[in-house]
Every structure is written in structure tokens, then in C-alpha cells.
Amino acid sequence: MVEAVGDGVSRLAVGDPVSVLPTFLQTEYGTYGDSVLMPADAVVARPADLAPEKAAAVWMAYLTAYGALVEPGRVRPRDHVLITAASGSVGLAAVQTSLRIGAVPIATTRSAGKKARLLEAGAAHVIVTDEEDVPDRVEEITGGEGVATALDPVAGPGVDTLAEAISPGGELLVYGALDPRPTPLPNAQSFPALSTRTYAVFEITTDPARLARGVAYVDSGLAGGMVDPVIDTTFDLADIADAHRYMEGNSQIGKIVVHVPH
């Protein structure tokens, strides 16, 4: 809730329910507190019927998925989209976003224990990478065509394997670096017919026109029920260290939300 506004801020008022957008680095503005200071352009109205916990879980994940899959306009209905590390909040948002486009989301996870939950979340197919070969399973699922897009937060040498699953003319989007090892140009020696690029949500959130489109897209999804963030666990702010320990355990599916009691 807005507690105060600065000079020149006219579109927000004290008492407004709001959400915060990822337009800044976490080193610039702190958000672990009972009261926080935010730049006005990082704040948007929160629908009155949207629970605060759900609102807290929306914007980073869904704007990231929007900027990767919707804004460029490359993903079309019936395209296959490979979503790695899909049990994270961005992965789950990408599953929902793919379905909203009419594409076919193929999720990957290392653990078989998360397969059922990913299918329940809307993934058309789930590949358990500790047990299955990704290119072989993609070939089977797509009838040999491969995926049109692969969305990957892992990076590292594994991009070589992902490239084998991408159809000619397809795209590999790397938006994270969970694997700290150097990331090669995928299968460079074979000159695959695919585009490879890095991506970060700041491409959307630091561009006013793109951000406005992204906010409108997510807001319409919230209103229509097509955007439904998955919350794994909620912690009180006083237990923030436990929240981080839980996150480091990598057992969660979806968002870990910190609740500030009032």
C-alpha cells in the first residue's frame, strides 16, 4: 500500500494497493522492510481482488516470459517451446505464456519428483534430464522437427545439447547463468542454422514503450485468469534467513514469497 508519494507524482495516491516492477538493480533499492522507498516508475496499480502474495509473485517472472516469448513475435501458435529449469517462477510463467500464445510448452527438470507438478502446471511434456536424453525426447515429441525456441536460464556447456533440439531457423534464448562455466557458441563447428542470444528482463523494464506493453499484457492475463503465479511457500519477514536457506535447497516449485505482517 502506498504510504506517501513524492513531489510531482500524480498517478499514485496514499492508500493505493500497488506492486513493484523489476526496473532497478537490487543494490539500488532495498525491498526487505516494513516500509520501502521505490521510484514511481517502478510501481503499478494492483487489482483490488488480487491477493498481495499473488501480486508479489507476478512481475519479475511474467515480464521476463513476456519479453522472451511475446514481445519479439517469433513464437507462433503450435510452435514447440523448450523451457529448461521449468520449475522456477520464470519457467512456470513461460509455460503459461506459451499456452496463452497457443504454443506447446516442453518443460525440463533434473528431478523426476517435479514431473507431475509441471504437468499439472500446464506443461504439455516434461523431460527429466537426469534420466532422459533431451534431443532424443524432443525429436520424439515433435516428430523430428525440433523446437522453434529454447528458453534457458542455465547456460554453460549444456547449450550444445540444447542446440541439437532446436529446429533449423529456431532460436536459443539464454537468460541466466545457473551454470557458472563458460558458455560456448552452440555447436559452432557444425554451423547450426539457429539464432543464439542472451536476454534479460531489463530489456523490457528499462524501455517505457516495451514496459507499457508488457504491463498491459500481464494485466489482461490476470484479469482473464491466464496469468496465475505459482507460490511454493510463504515466510514472514522475520524469518528471511530461513527463506534464503529454503531457496538454496532448490526443492521449491514456483515463487517463495516473504510476507510483511501489519
N, C-alpha and C positions, 0 to 999 in steps of 0.2 A: 504494500500500500504506500502511496506517495505521502510522505510526512511534510515535505517542504519543496518548493521549487525556486530556482534562481531567477535573477533578473532576465527578462526577455523570453522566458519560457511561457508560451501561451497555450499549447495544445495539451498540457497536463495540469492537473489541479490537485490540491491536497485531498486525500481520501480516495483517489482513483486506484482501482486494482490494476497492477501492471506486471509485465515480465521484462527481463533483461536480455538483450541480444548480444551475441559474441562479436562485438565490433572493436574490442580492445584486447591488449595482452593482459594476462593475469597479474603481471608485475606493475601494471599501470593503475589498476583499480582493484581493491580488495573486496571480496564478497562474502567472507566468513565473518558475519557480525549481526547484531540485533538491528543496527541501522547502518546503511552503506551509502556512499556517495557515488552516483552514476552520471555520466554525460547524458544530456537529454536525448541525443540522437541514438542512444543505445537502449531506450525504454519505449515499449509499445503497450497499448491498452490490452488488458487481459479480459476475455469474455467473462461476464459475471457468473455464468454457470460452469466455468472450468475450474476444477479444484486447484488450489495453489500447488500441490505436489505434482499434478499433471503439467501445469504451466511451467514449472521449473525444469521439467524433463523434455520440453519441446524443442527449443530454438537451436541449440548447438547441433543436435542430431539432424533435425529436419531441414534446416538451411544447408547443412553440408550435403545431404542427399539431394536436395533441390538443385544446388549448384553443380553437382556432378552429373545428374541424370536428366534434369528437366531444362535448365537454362540453355545448355548448348544445343538442344534439339536433335541430338544424334540417336537417342533411344526411341524406338518406334513400337507400336503395338505388335505383339507376337515375337519381338526380339527376345533372345535369351540373355539374361544378365547374370554374371557370376559375381557373387558377393562373398568375399573372404572375411574370416573372423566375424561371422554374421551375428553372433550372439551379443555383440556390443550394441550400444544405443544407436550408433550410426548405421550399423549393419541392419538392425531391425527397421530403422527408418527407411533404409534403402529398399528393403523387402516391400514395405507398404507403398513406397513411392513407385516402385516398378509395377506393382499391381494396379496402381492408380493410372499409370500410363497405358496399361494393357499388355505389358511385357511379362516374361516368365522368369521369376527370380530363382536362381540356383544358389543355395547357401552352402558355405563350407564351415566346418568346425573341427577342431582336433579331437574332441571328446564325443564318444557315442552317447554319453549321458545327456547331451544337449540336443540330440537329433529330434526327439519327439516335441520338445518345446519350440524348436524352429519350424517344424511342420505346422504346429498349432498357430504360430505367429504368421503363417501365410506363405512360407517358402514352398514352391512347387516341388522342389527336390532338395535333398540335403546330402552332401558328400562329407564323410568322416575321413579327414585327411590322414589320421594315424592308421587307418585300415584300408583305404581305397586310393587308387591312382587317379588324380584329378583329370588329366587329359583323357584317359580311357573312359571315365564315367561321363565326362562332358560329351565325348563322341557318342556314347550310348544314348544319352538323354536327348541330344539334339539331332540324332540321325546322321551324324558325321559332319554337320555344318559348323559346329563350334559356336561359341557365344559371340554376340555382337560387341559386348562391353564387359570388362572385368574391373571391378571396383575393389581396390586393395589397400588396407592400412598397414600391411606387414613389411613390404619392400624386401631388400636383401636379395640373395641369390635365388630365392624362390620365384622371382618374376620370370625366370627362364621357363619354369614349369607352367606357369600361368599362360605364357605366350603360346605354348603348344595347344592350349584350349580355345584360343581366340580365332574366329573366322577371318579369312582374308578381307582386309579393309576395316577390320574391327579396331577397338581401342582399349588400351590398358591405362587406367587412371590410378595413380599411386597417391594416396592422401595421408599416409602416415609412415612411421618408421619403427614399428614394433621390433623388427629385426635390425639391430644396430650395425650389422655388417654392410660393406659397400654394396650398392645396388647396380648391377651391370645393365647395359643396354640389352634388352631381352633377345636372346638367340642371335646376337649380332652377326655371327659368322654365316648364318643361313639367310640373312636379309629378309626376315618375315614381312609380309605385307600388312603391317599394322601400325597404328599410331600409339606412341607412348608419351605420357605427360604426367607431371606432378600437379597436384591440386590442393588448395587449402580454402577453407570457408571464408577467409578474409578477402578472396577474390569477389565474393558476393557482398559481404558486410561492409566493405570499405568503398563500395561503389553505390551511391544513392539510388540510381535508377534500378540497378540489379537488386538491391536490397528491398526496394519498394515492391518489385515483382515477386520476390521470394516471400516477403511477409504476406502479401495478398494470396499467394498460392497456399501457404501453410494455413492461414486463417480460414480460407474456404474449405480446406481439408478438415480442420477442426469442426467447422460448422456442419459439414456433411458426414462426419464420422469416419472419414478416410484417413485421418491423422489421429492415431491413438497411441501415445507413448507408453512403452512398457516399463513399469517400475519394479525393480527387483526387491529392494529393501529401503526402508527409511530409518535414518538415525537422527537423534537430537543433536543440536549444535554442540552441546557439552560433551558429546561422545565422538567428536570429529576424528580423533586419532584412531578409534575403532573402525570408523568408516573407511579410512585410508588402508588400514590393515586388511579389511574385508576386500577392498578393491584389489589390493596386491595379490590376494589369493586367487583371483581370476575365476571364481566359481559363479559369478553373477550372470544373469541374462537380462539385459536392459540397463536402466539407469539406477544408480544409487543416489538417493535424494536426502539432503540434510534439511531437517525441519527446525525452524526457529520458533520456540514457544513464546506466546504473548499472554 
